Amino acid sequence: MFPHVSTEALVCALVLSEEGNLVRTGVRLHTSRANASRKLKMLQKGWNVELFHKTLNGFELTEQGHASMRDIREAVKHIRRAFDHAVYVAVKNRRPFRIGHSLYMHEKILPFLQQQQTPGSGFTRLCLKADTTVHLKARVLRGDLHIGFGVAPVVDKDLWVATVLEEYFSMCIPADHPFKDKLRLSAHDLVNETIYWMPRTAHPAFYDQVVHYLHGVGIHSYNLQEARAIIQGIDLAAHKLGIALVPQSASRFHRTGVLFKPLTDKLIKIETVLFVRRDQMHGEVKEFVNSLLAALQPAKVEL
């Protein structure tokens, strides 16, 4: 009979093989060194195999350990996938209908979502969750959310992705800024300005696209500062600490002391995309997606 092996013990062995140290293994697993050591001993005793031997610097894999670690890594991956799938199946059968959205998505989407919650629309159970595109993608894949609205690019073989709306950028500047009388600004105008912009962690791929373009027109990295949200960037501009790079629709955030100037550069824009797990594109989810695309996609030409 196959010996009993806990998932925690397998994970402990896997992390130890990467760290080579029980203290660091315990830190990564949010447990004590003693607990990590105990799990490792239980695993080796249960298998009657020595996976590690102790050295002056910590732990190293034995020949048997090297032979087993690839299979342990695959086993842990399958266990995690099975857990995620179980959570997904459990969550998808609950109510309400969960939709995640980025704070950088197009302004026309929230009114549409509100409209779907009116009596007789068929979607009266909508529950909206705001998050970064990166986190929304993970939550949709995990089954925590039915649908996500984020910023392109969103790429994953398990996701169905469609561009819904597009918009260009504006600059939010202090009301007494030297550019106050200009109708529009170009990126070249901003070379010597402190620019508040989204943090890279919010969406690395999109961030890199925009920053690569800004570097190309002469804007240096040290000119770019983080604003955790659009409204924070606007507030910083209002306090004359710099200017904020924001979507054109950000002008809906009424704030005294600032002006919004459209950016003439058309090579950078924000694409709001909708993404759903491919295996969930049926029933209520598909009906919702089709309703949204029919209502909003004609607006894509309004750039």
HELIX and SHEET records of a PDB file:
HELIX    1   1 THR A    7  GLU A   19  1                                  13    
HELIX    2   2 LEU A   22  ARG A   28  1                                   7    
HELIX    3   3 ARG A   33  TRP A   47  1                                  15    
HELIX    4   4 GLU A   63  LYS A   92  1                                  30    
HELIX    5   5 ILE A  109  GLN A  116  1                                   8    
HELIX    6   6 THR A  133  ARG A  142  1                                  10    
HELIX    7   7 ALA A  187  LEU A  190  5                                   4    
HELIX    8   8 ARG A  200  ALA A  202  5                                   3    
HELIX    9   9 PRO A  204  GLY A  216  1                                  13    
HELIX   10  10 SER A  221  ASN A  223  5                                   3    
HELIX   11  11 ILE A  230  ALA A  238  1                                   9    
HELIX   12  12 GLN A  248  ARG A  252  5                                   5    
HELIX   13  13 ARG A  278  GLN A  280  5                                   3    
HELIX   14  14 GLY A  283  LEU A  296  1                                  14    
HELIX   15  15 GLN A  297  VAL A  301  5                                   5    
SHEET    1   A 2 PHE A  52  THR A  55  0                                        
SHEET    2   A 2 GLY A  58  LEU A  61 -1                                        
SHEET    1   B 5 LEU A 126  ALA A 130  0                                        
SHEET    2   B 5 PHE A  97  HIS A 101  1                                        
SHEET    3   B 5 ILE A 147  VAL A 151  1                                        
SHEET    4   B 5 ILE A 270  ARG A 277 -1                                        
SHEET    5   B 5 LEU A 159  GLU A 167 -1                                        
SHEET    1   C 5 LEU A 224  GLU A 226  0                                        
SHEET    2   C 5 ILE A 195  TRP A 197  1                                        
SHEET    3   C 5 ILE A 243  PRO A 247  1                                        
SHEET    4   C 5 PHE A 169  PRO A 174 -1                                        
SHEET    5   C 5 VAL A 258  PRO A 262 -1                                        
END                                                                             
